[in-house]
Amino acid sequence: MCYSIDVNWDETAGVWYAVCDDIPLALESNSFDALIEKAKVMAYEILELNAKMTDNIKLCFKAVHWESIA
C-alpha cells in the first residue's frame, strides 16, 4: 500500500508540517529531516493501531517550500 504525505513549510510559524488524510497523520518539526523520520515512525504506528495492513507500506513524500524573495 502506498500513502502520499504532503510536506509543507509554514513560513509564519517557521516549521515544516506533514499531513496525510488516509493514515490519518498530522505532524510538525523545525527540521525537514526530523519531520520525515518522525512521519515514518508515526505512520507505521498509526496504521498498526488502526488494524490496517502494515506489510509493504510505501510512503511518498511531496514537499513544497514557498519563500518570498521581495
Predicted model as a PDB file, atoms N, CA, C, CB and O in Angstrom, pLDDT in the B-factor column:
MODEL        1                                                                  
ATOM      1  N   MET A   1       0.847  -1.184   0.000  1.00 82.00           N  
ATOM      2  CA  MET A   1       0.000   0.000   0.000  1.00 82.00           C  
ATOM      3  C   MET A   1       0.886   1.240   0.000  1.00 82.00           C  
ATOM      4  CB  MET A   1      -0.960   0.002   1.223  1.00 82.00           C  
ATOM      5  O   MET A   1       1.892   1.298   0.707  1.00 82.00           O  
ATOM      6  N   CYS A   2       0.504   2.218  -0.794  1.00 90.00           N  
ATOM      7  CA  CYS A   2       1.273   3.459  -0.906  1.00 90.00           C  
ATOM      8  C   CYS A   2       0.449   4.623  -0.343  1.00 90.00           C  
ATOM      9  CB  CYS A   2       1.672   3.733  -2.393  1.00 90.00           C  
ATOM     10  O   CYS A   2      -0.714   4.807  -0.703  1.00 90.00           O  
ATOM     11  N   TYR A   3       1.063   5.394   0.535  1.00 94.00           N  
ATOM     12  CA  TYR A   3       0.415   6.555   1.128  1.00 94.00           C  
ATOM     13  C   TYR A   3       1.172   7.814   0.735  1.00 94.00           C  
ATOM     14  CB  TYR A   3       0.340   6.422   2.665  1.00 94.00           C  
ATOM     15  O   TYR A   3       2.400   7.861   0.808  1.00 94.00           O  
ATOM     16  N   SER A   4       0.437   8.819   0.322  1.00 96.00           N  
ATOM     17  CA  SER A   4       1.026  10.093  -0.073  1.00 96.00           C  
ATOM     18  C   SER A   4       0.962  11.059   1.106  1.00 96.00           C  
ATOM     19  CB  SER A   4       0.297  10.684  -1.315  1.00 96.00           C  
ATOM     20  O   SER A   4      -0.113  11.321   1.646  1.00 96.00           O  
ATOM     21  N   ILE A   5       2.118  11.584   1.500  1.00 97.00           N  
ATOM     22  CA  ILE A   5       2.205  12.522   2.617  1.00 97.00           C  
ATOM     23  C   ILE A   5       2.655  13.870   2.075  1.00 97.00           C  
ATOM     24  CB  ILE A   5       3.186  12.005   3.721  1.00 97.00           C  
ATOM     25  O   ILE A   5       3.724  13.987   1.476  1.00 97.00           O  
ATOM     26  N   ASP A   6       1.832  14.879   2.290  1.00 97.00           N  
ATOM     27  CA  ASP A   6       2.166  16.238   1.860  1.00 97.00           C  
ATOM     28  C   ASP A   6       2.985  16.920   2.939  1.00 97.00           C  
ATOM     29  CB  ASP A   6       0.887  17.058   1.548  1.00 97.00           C  
ATOM     30  O   ASP A   6       2.595  16.948   4.106  1.00 97.00           O  
ATOM     31  N   VAL A   7       4.131  17.473   2.538  1.00 97.00           N  
ATOM     32  CA  VAL A   7       5.023  18.172   3.457  1.00 97.00           C  
ATOM     33  C   VAL A   7       5.141  19.614   2.973  1.00 97.00           C  
ATOM     34  CB  VAL A   7       6.435  17.474   3.540  1.00 97.00           C  
ATOM     35  O   VAL A   7       5.471  19.870   1.815  1.00 97.00           O  
ATOM     36  N   ASN A   8       4.868  20.542   3.872  1.00 95.00           N  
ATOM     37  CA  ASN A   8       4.896  21.966   3.519  1.00 95.00           C  
ATOM     38  C   ASN A   8       5.658  22.774   4.564  1.00 95.00           C  
ATOM     39  CB  ASN A   8       3.466  22.513   3.372  1.00 95.00           C  
ATOM     40  O   ASN A   8       5.808  22.354   5.712  1.00 95.00           O  
ATOM     41  N   TRP A   9       6.126  23.920   4.148  1.00 93.00           N  
ATOM     42  CA  TRP A   9       6.831  24.845   5.024  1.00 93.00           C  
ATOM     43  C   TRP A   9       5.866  25.948   5.429  1.00 93.00           C  
ATOM     44  CB  TRP A   9       8.097  25.433   4.330  1.00 93.00           C  
ATOM     45  O   TRP A   9       5.263  26.589   4.569  1.00 93.00           O  
ATOM     46  N   ASP A  10       5.714  26.175   6.731  1.00 92.00           N  
ATOM     47  CA  ASP A  10       4.899  27.267   7.252  1.00 92.00           C  
ATOM     48  C   ASP A  10       5.854  28.397   7.623  1.00 92.00           C  
ATOM     49  CB  ASP A  10       4.027  26.809   8.491  1.00 92.00           C  
ATOM     50  O   ASP A  10       6.490  28.368   8.677  1.00 92.00           O  
ATOM     51  N   GLU A  11       5.945  29.393   6.743  1.00 88.00           N  
ATOM     52  CA  GLU A  11       6.903  30.488   6.924  1.00 88.00           C  
ATOM     53  C   GLU A  11       6.603  31.288   8.185  1.00 88.00           C  
ATOM     54  CB  GLU A  11       6.889  31.412   5.706  1.00 88.00           C  
ATOM     55  O   GLU A  11       7.525  31.722   8.876  1.00 88.00           O  
ATOM     56  N   THR A  12       5.326  31.489   8.490  1.00 91.00           N  
ATOM     57  CA  THR A  12       4.942  32.265   9.667  1.00 91.00           C  
ATOM     58  C   THR A  12       5.379  31.584  10.958  1.00 91.00           C  
ATOM     59  CB  THR A  12       3.437  32.485   9.683  1.00 91.00           C  
ATOM     60  O   THR A  12       5.933  32.227  11.850  1.00 91.00           O  
ATOM     61  N   ALA A  13       5.127  30.289  11.053  1.00 94.00           N  
ATOM     62  CA  ALA A  13       5.481  29.537  12.256  1.00 94.00           C  
ATOM     63  C   ALA A  13       6.936  29.066  12.248  1.00 94.00           C  
ATOM     64  CB  ALA A  13       4.562  28.343  12.403  1.00 94.00           C  
ATOM     65  O   ALA A  13       7.495  28.737  13.294  1.00 94.00           O  
ATOM     66  N   GLY A  14       7.541  29.036  11.061  1.00 93.00           N  
ATOM     67  CA  GLY A  14       8.929  28.581  10.942  1.00 93.00           C  
ATOM     68  C   GLY A  14       9.085  27.083  11.158  1.00 93.00           C  
ATOM     69  O   GLY A  14      10.077  26.635  11.734  1.00 93.00           O  
ATOM     70  N   VAL A  15       8.100  26.305  10.693  1.00 95.00           N  
ATOM     71  CA  VAL A  15       8.149  24.847  10.857  1.00 95.00           C  
ATOM     72  C   VAL A  15       7.721  24.141   9.573  1.00 95.00           C  
ATOM     73  CB  VAL A  15       7.250  24.406  12.028  1.00 95.00           C  
ATOM     74  O   VAL A  15       6.988  24.689   8.750  1.00 95.00           O  
ATOM     75  N   TRP A  16       8.194  22.933   9.434  1.00 96.00           N  
ATOM     76  CA  TRP A  16       7.717  22.017   8.413  1.00 96.00           C  
ATOM     77  C   TRP A  16       6.549  21.258   9.001  1.00 96.00           C  
ATOM     78  CB  TRP A  16       8.843  21.049   7.927  1.00 96.00           C  
ATOM     79  O   TRP A  16       6.558  20.940  10.190  1.00 96.00           O  
ATOM     80  N   TYR A  17       5.528  20.955   8.182  1.00 97.00           N  
ATOM     81  CA  TYR A  17       4.425  20.128   8.663  1.00 97.00           C  
ATOM     82  C   TYR A  17       4.054  19.099   7.603  1.00 97.00           C  
ATOM     83  CB  TYR A  17       3.200  21.000   9.026  1.00 97.00           C  
ATOM     84  O   TYR A  17       4.188  19.330   6.401  1.00 97.00           O  
ATOM     85  N   ALA A  18       3.583  17.956   8.092  1.00 97.00           N  
ATOM     86  CA  ALA A  18       3.223  16.847   7.210  1.00 97.00           C  
ATOM     87  C   ALA A  18       1.801  16.408   7.519  1.00 97.00           C  
ATOM     88  CB  ALA A  18       4.212  15.659   7.370  1.00 97.00           C  
ATOM     89  O   ALA A  18       1.414  16.296   8.682  1.00 97.00           O  
ATOM     90  N   VAL A  19       1.028  16.159   6.469  1.00 97.00           N  
ATOM     91  CA  VAL A  19      -0.343  15.689   6.638  1.00 97.00           C  
ATOM     92  C   VAL A  19      -0.646  14.569   5.643  1.00 97.00           C  
ATOM     93  CB  VAL A  19      -1.342  16.852   6.460  1.00 97.00           C  
ATOM     94  O   VAL A  19      -0.159  14.557   4.512  1.00 97.00           O  
ATOM     95  N   CYS A  20      -1.462  13.638   6.108  1.00 97.00           N  
ATOM     96  CA  CYS A  20      -1.940  12.552   5.256  1.00 97.00           C  
ATOM     97  C   CYS A  20      -3.303  12.144   5.796  1.00 97.00           C  
ATOM     98  CB  CYS A  20      -0.932  11.329   5.230  1.00 97.00           C  
ATOM     99  O   CYS A  20      -3.399  11.596   6.894  1.00 97.00           O  
ATOM    100  N   ASP A  21      -4.351  12.407   5.034  1.00 95.00           N  
ATOM    101  CA  ASP A  21      -5.707  12.079   5.463  1.00 95.00           C  
ATOM    102  C   ASP A  21      -5.964  10.572   5.484  1.00 95.00           C  
ATOM    103  CB  ASP A  21      -6.711  12.756   4.554  1.00 95.00           C  
ATOM    104  O   ASP A  21      -6.798  10.100   6.256  1.00 95.00           O  
ATOM    105  N   ASP A  22      -5.265   9.821   4.651  1.00 93.00           N  
ATOM    106  CA  ASP A  22      -5.509   8.386   4.549  1.00 93.00           C  
ATOM    107  C   ASP A  22      -4.989   7.593   5.739  1.00 93.00           C  
ATOM    108  CB  ASP A  22      -4.886   7.862   3.301  1.00 93.00           C  
ATOM    109  O   ASP A  22      -5.430   6.465   5.958  1.00 93.00           O  
ATOM    110  N   ILE A  23      -4.053   8.160   6.523  1.00 93.00           N  
ATOM    111  CA  ILE A  23      -3.473   7.370   7.623  1.00 93.00           C  
ATOM    112  C   ILE A  23      -4.279   7.480   8.923  1.00 93.00           C  
ATOM    113  CB  ILE A  23      -2.039   7.817   7.879  1.00 93.00           C  
ATOM    114  O   ILE A  23      -4.492   6.402   9.478  1.00 93.00           O  
ATOM    115  N   PRO A  24      -4.741   8.523   9.482  1.00 93.00           N  
ATOM    116  CA  PRO A  24      -4.522   9.958   9.378  1.00 93.00           C  
ATOM    117  C   PRO A  24      -3.268  10.390  10.142  1.00 93.00           C  
ATOM    118  CB  PRO A  24      -5.740  10.713   9.899  1.00 93.00           C  
ATOM    119  O   PRO A  24      -2.907   9.804  11.163  1.00 93.00           O  
ATOM    120  N   LEU A  25      -2.619  11.428   9.621  1.00 96.00           N  
ATOM    121  CA  LEU A  25      -1.341  11.868  10.165  1.00 96.00           C  
ATOM    122  C   LEU A  25      -1.243  13.379  10.065  1.00 96.00           C  
ATOM    123  CB  LEU A  25      -0.163  11.196   9.428  1.00 96.00           C  
ATOM    124  O   LEU A  25      -1.582  13.964   9.037  1.00 96.00           O  
ATOM    125  N   ALA A  26      -0.779  14.008  11.134  1.00 97.00           N  
ATOM    126  CA  ALA A  26      -0.518  15.450  11.138  1.00 97.00           C  
ATOM    127  C   ALA A  26       0.615  15.700  12.120  1.00 97.00           C  
ATOM    128  CB  ALA A  26      -1.807  16.281  11.523  1.00 97.00           C  
ATOM    129  O   ALA A  26       0.468  15.487  13.324  1.00 97.00           O  
ATOM    130  N   LEU A  27       1.758  16.159  11.587  1.00 97.00           N  
ATOM    131  CA  LEU A  27       2.952  16.372  12.401  1.00 97.00           C  
ATOM    132  C   LEU A  27       3.627  17.671  12.006  1.00 97.00           C  
ATOM    133  CB  LEU A  27       3.931  15.196  12.256  1.00 97.00           C  
ATOM    134  O   LEU A  27       3.386  18.201  10.922  1.00 97.00           O  
ATOM    135  N   GLU A  28       4.483  18.188  12.899  1.00 97.00           N  
ATOM    136  CA  GLU A  28       5.310  19.343  12.546  1.00 97.00           C  
ATOM    137  C   GLU A  28       6.670  19.222  13.211  1.00 97.00           C  
ATOM    138  CB  GLU A  28       4.622  20.664  12.961  1.00 97.00           C  
ATOM    139  O   GLU A  28       6.833  18.522  14.210  1.00 97.00           O  
ATOM    140  N   SER A  29       7.649  19.922  12.630  1.00 97.00           N  
ATOM    141  CA  SER A  29       9.008  19.922  13.171  1.00 97.00           C  
ATOM    142  C   SER A  29       9.764  21.115  12.608  1.00 97.00           C  
ATOM    143  CB  SER A  29       9.747  18.594  12.838  1.00 97.00           C  
ATOM    144  O   SER A  29       9.440  21.612  11.529  1.00 97.00           O  
ATOM    145  N   ASN A  30      10.765  21.569  13.338  1.00 96.00           N  
ATOM    146  CA  ASN A  30      11.625  22.655  12.856  1.00 96.00           C  
ATOM    147  C   ASN A  30      12.566  22.172  11.758  1.00 96.00           C  
ATOM    148  CB  ASN A  30      12.437  23.247  14.014  1.00 96.00           C  
ATOM    149  O   ASN A  30      13.047  22.968  10.951  1.00 96.00           O  
ATOM    150  N   SER A  31      12.824  20.881  11.728  1.00 96.00           N  
ATOM    151  CA  SER A  31      13.777  20.289  10.788  1.00 96.00           C  
ATOM    152  C   SER A  31      13.052  19.389   9.779  1.00 96.00           C  
ATOM    153  CB  SER A  31      14.854  19.482  11.549  1.00 96.00           C  
ATOM    154  O   SER A  31      12.233  18.553  10.161  1.00 96.00           O  
ATOM    155  N   PHE A  32      13.360  19.568   8.498  1.00 96.00           N  
ATOM    156  CA  PHE A  32      12.775  18.725   7.454  1.00 96.00           C  
ATOM    157  C   PHE A  32      13.136  17.263   7.670  1.00 96.00           C  
ATOM    158  CB  PHE A  32      13.244  19.182   6.069  1.00 96.00           C  
ATOM    159  O   PHE A  32      12.265  16.393   7.634  1.00 96.00           O  
ATOM    160  N   ASP A  33      14.427  16.988   7.895  1.00 97.00           N  
ATOM    161  CA  ASP A  33      14.875  15.605   8.075  1.00 97.00           C  
ATOM    162  C   ASP A  33      14.230  14.949   9.292  1.00 97.00           C  
ATOM    163  CB  ASP A  33      16.391  15.560   8.211  1.00 97.00           C  
ATOM    164  O   ASP A  33      13.847  13.781   9.243  1.00 97.00           O  
ATOM    165  N   ALA A  34      14.110  15.703  10.384  1.00 97.00           N  
ATOM    166  CA  ALA A  34      13.471  15.167  11.592  1.00 97.00           C  
ATOM    167  C   ALA A  34      12.000  14.872  11.336  1.00 97.00           C  
ATOM    168  CB  ALA A  34      13.617  16.153  12.765  1.00 97.00           C  
ATOM    169  O   ALA A  34      11.462  13.888  11.842  1.00 97.00           O  
ATOM    170  N   LEU A  35      11.354  15.721  10.555  1.00 97.00           N  
ATOM    171  CA  LEU A  35       9.939  15.512  10.236  1.00 97.00           C  
ATOM    172  C   LEU A  35       9.741  14.234   9.431  1.00 97.00           C  
ATOM    173  CB  LEU A  35       9.381  16.711   9.460  1.00 97.00           C  
ATOM    174  O   LEU A  35       8.814  13.470   9.702  1.00 97.00           O  
ATOM    175  N   ILE A  36      10.589  13.996   8.459  1.00 97.00           N  
ATOM    176  CA  ILE A  36      10.485  12.787   7.631  1.00 97.00           C  
ATOM    177  C   ILE A  36      10.653  11.538   8.501  1.00 97.00           C  
ATOM    178  CB  ILE A  36      11.552  12.803   6.496  1.00 97.00           C  
ATOM    179  O   ILE A  36       9.888  10.583   8.374  1.00 97.00           O  
ATOM    180  N   GLU A  37      11.650  11.547   9.381  1.00 97.00           N  
ATOM    181  CA  GLU A  37      11.881  10.400  10.261  1.00 97.00           C  
ATOM    182  C   GLU A  37      10.706  10.189  11.209  1.00 97.00           C  
ATOM    183  CB  GLU A  37      13.172  10.592  11.062  1.00 97.00           C  
ATOM    184  O   GLU A  37      10.272   9.057  11.422  1.00 97.00           O  
ATOM    185  N   LYS A  38      10.196  11.270  11.773  1.00 97.00           N  
ATOM    186  CA  LYS A  38       9.049  11.199  12.673  1.00 97.00           C  
ATOM    187  C   LYS A  38       7.825  10.655  11.928  1.00 97.00           C  
ATOM    188  CB  LYS A  38       8.743  12.591  13.274  1.00 97.00           C  
ATOM    189  O   LYS A  38       7.080   9.840  12.471  1.00 97.00           O  
ATOM    190  N   ALA A  39       7.620  11.100  10.696  1.00 97.00           N  
ATOM    191  CA  ALA A  39       6.477  10.647   9.899  1.00 97.00           C  
ATOM    192  C   ALA A  39       6.559   9.149   9.615  1.00 97.00           C  
ATOM    193  CB  ALA A  39       6.406  11.427   8.580  1.00 97.00           C  
ATOM    194  O   ALA A  39       5.544   8.454   9.665  1.00 97.00           O  
ATOM    195  N   LYS A  40       7.751   8.650   9.319  1.00 95.00           N  
ATOM    196  CA  LYS A  40       7.923   7.217   9.061  1.00 95.00           C  
ATOM    197  C   LYS A  40       7.486   6.387  10.267  1.00 95.00           C  
ATOM    198  CB  LYS A  40       9.390   6.907   8.710  1.00 95.00           C  
ATOM    199  O   LYS A  40       6.749   5.412  10.125  1.00 95.00           O  
ATOM    200  N   VAL A  41       7.944   6.782  11.445  1.00 95.00           N  
ATOM    201  CA  VAL A  41       7.631   6.048  12.667  1.00 95.00           C  
ATOM    202  C   VAL A  41       6.140   6.161  12.993  1.00 95.00           C  
ATOM    203  CB  VAL A  41       8.481   6.572  13.844  1.00 95.00           C  
ATOM    204  O   VAL A  41       5.481   5.156  13.259  1.00 95.00           O  
ATOM    205  N   MET A  42       5.619   7.371  12.970  1.00 96.00           N  
ATOM    206  CA  MET A  42       4.227   7.595  13.358  1.00 96.00           C  
ATOM    207  C   MET A  42       3.250   6.967  12.362  1.00 96.00           C  
ATOM    208  CB  MET A  42       3.953   9.091  13.480  1.00 96.00           C  
ATOM    209  O   MET A  42       2.210   6.452  12.773  1.00 96.00           O  
ATOM    210  N   ALA A  43       3.556   6.997  11.080  1.00 94.00           N  
ATOM    211  CA  ALA A  43       2.675   6.391  10.077  1.00 94.00           C  
ATOM    212  C   ALA A  43       2.509   4.904  10.364  1.00 94.00           C  
ATOM    213  CB  ALA A  43       3.233   6.607   8.647  1.00 94.00           C  
ATOM    214  O   ALA A  43       1.392   4.388  10.364  1.00 94.00           O  
ATOM    215  N   TYR A  44       3.614   4.223  10.606  1.00 91.00           N  
ATOM    216  CA  TYR A  44       3.558   2.789  10.897  1.00 91.00           C  
ATOM    217  C   TYR A  44       2.745   2.533  12.165  1.00 91.00           C  
ATOM    218  CB  TYR A  44       4.980   2.210  11.047  1.00 91.00           C  
ATOM    219  O   TYR A  44       1.891   1.647  12.187  1.00 91.00           O  
ATOM    220  N   GLU A  45       3.009   3.308  13.221  1.00 93.00           N  
ATOM    221  CA  GLU A  45       2.318   3.104  14.493  1.00 93.00           C  
ATOM    222  C   GLU A  45       0.811   3.360  14.367  1.00 93.00           C  
ATOM    223  CB  GLU A  45       2.915   4.017  15.566  1.00 93.00           C  
ATOM    224  O   GLU A  45       0.004   2.602  14.905  1.00 93.00           O  
ATOM    225  N   ILE A  46       0.441   4.418  13.663  1.00 93.00           N  
ATOM    226  CA  ILE A  46      -0.984   4.724  13.487  1.00 93.00           C  
ATOM    227  C   ILE A  46      -1.678   3.633  12.683  1.00 93.00           C  
ATOM    228  CB  ILE A  46      -1.163   6.084  12.792  1.00 93.00           C  
ATOM    229  O   ILE A  46      -2.775   3.204  13.041  1.00 93.00           O  
ATOM    230  N   LEU A  47      -1.055   3.184  11.608  1.00 91.00           N  
ATOM    231  CA  LEU A  47      -1.649   2.117  10.803  1.00 91.00           C  
ATOM    232  C   LEU A  47      -1.797   0.833  11.618  1.00 91.00           C  
ATOM    233  CB  LEU A  47      -0.797   1.853   9.552  1.00 91.00           C  
ATOM    234  O   LEU A  47      -2.812   0.142  11.523  1.00 91.00           O  
ATOM    235  N   GLU A  48      -0.795   0.525  12.407  1.00 89.00           N  
ATOM    236  CA  GLU A  48      -0.843  -0.676  13.243  1.00 89.00           C  
ATOM    237  C   GLU A  48      -1.961  -0.565  14.291  1.00 89.00           C  
ATOM    238  CB  GLU A  48       0.521  -0.903  13.936  1.00 89.00           C  
ATOM    239  O   GLU A  48      -2.699  -1.526  14.509  1.00 89.00           O  
ATOM    240  N   LEU A  49      -2.087   0.597  14.937  1.00 90.00           N  
ATOM    241  CA  LEU A  49      -3.129   0.800  15.943  1.00 90.00           C  
ATOM    242  C   LEU A  49      -4.533   0.727  15.349  1.00 90.00           C  
ATOM    243  CB  LEU A  49      -2.934   2.138  16.626  1.00 90.00           C  
ATOM    244  O   LEU A  49      -5.474   0.305  16.020  1.00 90.00           O  
ATOM    245  N   ASN A  50      -4.669   1.137  14.101  1.00 85.00           N  
ATOM    246  CA  ASN A  50      -5.972   1.114  13.438  1.00 85.00           C  
ATOM    247  C   ASN A  50      -6.225  -0.195  12.689  1.00 85.00           C  
ATOM    248  CB  ASN A  50      -6.079   2.280  12.476  1.00 85.00           C  
ATOM    249  O   ASN A  50      -7.142  -0.289  11.874  1.00 85.00           O  
ATOM    250  N   ALA A  51      -5.406  -1.193  12.976  1.00 78.00           N  
ATOM    251  CA  ALA A  51      -5.546  -2.530  12.393  1.00 78.00           C  
ATOM    252  C   ALA A  51      -5.507  -2.517  10.866  1.00 78.00           C  
ATOM    253  CB  ALA A  51      -6.841  -3.159  12.860  1.00 78.00           C  
ATOM    254  O   ALA A  51      -6.180  -3.315  10.213  1.00 78.00           O  
ATOM    255  N   LYS A  52      -4.724  -1.614  10.310  1.00 74.00           N  
ATOM    256  CA  LYS A  52      -4.521  -1.598   8.855  1.00 74.00           C  
ATOM    257  C   LYS A  52      -3.311  -2.468   8.542  1.00 74.00           C  
ATOM    258  CB  LYS A  52      -4.319  -0.130   8.312  1.00 74.00           C  
ATOM    259  O   LYS A  52      -2.462  -2.688   9.406  1.00 74.00           O  
ATOM    260  N   MET A  53      -3.230  -2.956   7.327  1.00 71.00           N  
ATOM    261  CA  MET A  53      -2.106  -3.781   6.926  1.00 71.00           C  
ATOM    262  C   MET A  53      -0.808  -2.979   7.029  1.00 71.00           C  
ATOM    263  CB  MET A  53      -2.308  -4.312   5.492  1.00 71.00           C  
ATOM    264  O   MET A  53      -0.722  -1.862   6.518  1.00 71.00           O  
ATOM    265  N   THR A  54       0.190  -3.544   7.683  1.00 69.00           N  
ATOM    266  CA  THR A  54       1.467  -2.852   7.839  1.00 69.00           C  
ATOM    267  C   THR A  54       2.594  -3.519   7.052  1.00 69.00           C  
ATOM    268  CB  THR A  54       1.839  -2.786   9.304  1.00 69.00           C  
ATOM    269  O   THR A  54       3.759  -3.155   7.214  1.00 69.00           O  
ATOM    270  N   ASP A  55       2.260  -4.490   6.205  1.00 79.00           N  
ATOM    271  CA  ASP A  55       3.265  -5.107   5.335  1.00 79.00           C  
ATOM    272  C   ASP A  55       3.349  -4.308   4.039  1.00 79.00           C  
ATOM    273  CB  ASP A  55       2.919  -6.605   5.043  1.00 79.00           C  
ATOM    274  O   ASP A  55       2.331  -3.860   3.511  1.00 79.00           O  
ATOM    275  N   ASN A  56       4.552  -4.133   3.535  1.00 84.00           N  
ATOM    276  CA  ASN A  56       4.787  -3.459   2.258  1.00 84.00           C  
ATOM    277  C   ASN A  56       4.224  -2.036   2.202  1.00 84.00           C  
ATOM    278  CB  ASN A  56       4.188  -4.271   1.146  1.00 84.00           C  
ATOM    279  O   ASN A  56       3.643  -1.635   1.193  1.00 84.00           O  
ATOM    280  N   ILE A  57       4.394  -1.286   3.273  1.00 86.00           N  
ATOM    281  CA  ILE A  57       3.954   0.109   3.299  1.00 86.00           C  
ATOM    282  C   ILE A  57       4.974   0.947   2.535  1.00 86.00           C  
ATOM    283  CB  ILE A  57       3.786   0.629   4.772  1.00 86.00           C  
ATOM    284  O   ILE A  57       6.182   0.813   2.734  1.00 86.00           O  
ATOM    285  N   LYS A  58       4.471   1.809   1.665  1.00 92.00           N  
ATOM    286  CA  LYS A  58       5.318   2.754   0.957  1.00 92.00           C  
ATOM    287  C   LYS A  58       4.790   4.149   1.247  1.00 92.00           C  
ATOM    288  CB  LYS A  58       5.350   2.461  -0.581  1.00 92.00           C  
ATOM    289  O   LYS A  58       3.587   4.397   1.166  1.00 92.00           O  
ATOM    290  N   LEU A  59       5.698   5.057   1.586  1.00 95.00           N  
ATOM    291  CA  LEU A  59       5.332   6.440   1.837  1.00 95.00           C  
ATOM    292  C   LEU A  59       5.926   7.306   0.746  1.00 95.00           C  
ATOM    293  CB  LEU A  59       5.809   6.902   3.232  1.00 95.00           C  
ATOM    294  O   LEU A  59       7.119   7.223   0.455  1.00 95.00           O  
ATOM    295  N   CYS A  60       5.098   8.130   0.149  1.00 96.00           N  
ATOM    296  CA  CYS A  60       5.544   9.068  -0.881  1.00 96.00           C  
ATOM    297  C   CYS A  60       5.444  10.473  -0.287  1.00 96.00           C  
ATOM    298  CB  CYS A  60       4.683   8.935  -2.208  1.00 96.00           C  
ATOM    299  O   CYS A  60       4.347  10.953  -0.003  1.00 96.00           O  
ATOM    300  N   PHE A  61       6.579  11.125  -0.102  1.00 96.00           N  
ATOM    301  CA  PHE A  61       6.603  12.466   0.474  1.00 96.00           C  
ATOM    302  C   PHE A  61       6.631  13.499  -0.646  1.00 96.00           C  
ATOM    303  CB  PHE A  61       7.824  12.644   1.414  1.00 96.00           C  
ATOM    304  O   PHE A  61       7.496  13.463  -1.522  1.00 96.00           O  
ATOM    305  N   LYS A  62       5.671  14.420  -0.604  1.00 96.00           N  
ATOM    306  CA  LYS A  62       5.608  15.517  -1.574  1.00 96.00           C  
ATOM    307  C   LYS A  62       5.873  16.800  -0.803  1.00 96.00           C  
ATOM    308  CB  LYS A  62       4.211  15.568  -2.326  1.00 96.00           C  
ATOM    309  O   LYS A  62       5.048  17.224   0.006  1.00 96.00           O  
ATOM    310  N   ALA A  63       7.031  17.424  -1.053  1.00 93.00           N  
ATOM    311  CA  ALA A  63       7.433  18.602  -0.272  1.00 93.00           C  
ATOM    312  C   ALA A  63       7.338  19.881  -1.086  1.00 93.00           C  
ATOM    313  CB  ALA A  63       8.854  18.432   0.247  1.00 93.00           C  
ATOM    314  O   ALA A  63       7.686  19.915  -2.266  1.00 93.00           O  
ATOM    315  N   VAL A  64       6.857  20.937  -0.427  1.00 82.00           N  
ATOM    316  CA  VAL A  64       6.768  22.258  -1.038  1.00 82.00           C  
ATOM    317  C   VAL A  64       7.300  23.281  -0.041  1.00 82.00           C  
ATOM    318  CB  VAL A  64       5.300  22.592  -1.461  1.00 82.00           C  
ATOM    319  O   VAL A  64       6.935  23.265   1.134  1.00 82.00           O  
ATOM    320  N   HIS A  65       8.158  24.163  -0.518  1.00 76.00           N  
ATOM    321  CA  HIS A  65       8.694  25.231   0.316  1.00 76.00           C  
ATOM    322  C   HIS A  65       8.582  26.544  -0.454  1.00 76.00           C  
ATOM    323  CB  HIS A  65      10.176  24.943   0.727  1.00 76.00           C  
ATOM    324  O   HIS A  65       9.383  26.823  -1.347  1.00 76.00           O  
ATOM    325  N   TRP A  66       7.582  27.345  -0.099  1.00 74.00           N  
ATOM    326  CA  TRP A  66       7.389  28.659  -0.714  1.00 74.00           C  
ATOM    327  C   TRP A  66       8.134  29.683   0.111  1.00 74.00           C  
ATOM    328  CB  TRP A  66       5.879  29.026  -0.824  1.00 74.00           C  
ATOM    329  O   TRP A  66       8.095  29.648   1.341  1.00 74.00           O  
ATOM    330  N   GLU A  67       8.809  30.593  -0.560  1.00 72.00           N  
ATOM    331  CA  GLU A  67       9.524  31.636   0.170  1.00 72.00           C  
ATOM    332  C   GLU A  67       9.459  32.932  -0.609  1.00 72.00           C  
ATOM    333  CB  GLU A  67      10.990  31.231   0.427  1.00 72.00           C  
ATOM    334  O   GLU A  67       9.714  32.969  -1.813  1.00 72.00           O  
ATOM    335  N   SER A  68       9.116  33.989   0.095  1.00 76.00           N  
ATOM    336  CA  SER A  68       9.075  35.311  -0.550  1.00 76.00           C  
ATOM    337  C   SER A  68      10.487  35.849  -0.723  1.00 76.00           C  
ATOM    338  CB  SER A  68       8.220  36.306   0.278  1.00 76.00           C  
ATOM    339  O   SER A  68      11.305  35.755   0.192  1.00 76.00           O  
ATOM    340  N   ILE A  69      10.779  36.417  -1.898  1.00 80.00           N  
ATOM    341  CA  ILE A  69      12.109  36.963  -2.131  1.00 80.00           C  
ATOM    342  C   ILE A  69      12.081  38.474  -2.277  1.00 80.00           C  
ATOM    343  CB  ILE A  69      12.722  36.340  -3.363  1.00 80.00           C  
ATOM    344  O   ILE A  69      13.133  39.103  -2.384  1.00 80.00           O  
ATOM    345  N   ALA A  70      10.911  39.056  -2.284  1.00 72.00           N  
ATOM    346  CA  ALA A  70      10.821  40.506  -2.425  1.00 72.00           C  
ATOM    347  C   ALA A  70      10.183  41.136  -1.218  1.00 72.00           C  
ATOM    348  CB  ALA A  70      10.042  40.873  -3.664  1.00 72.00           C  
ATOM    349  O   ALA A  70      10.027  42.356  -1.168  1.00 72.00           O  
TER     350      ALA A  70                                                      
ENDMDL                                                                          
END                                                                             
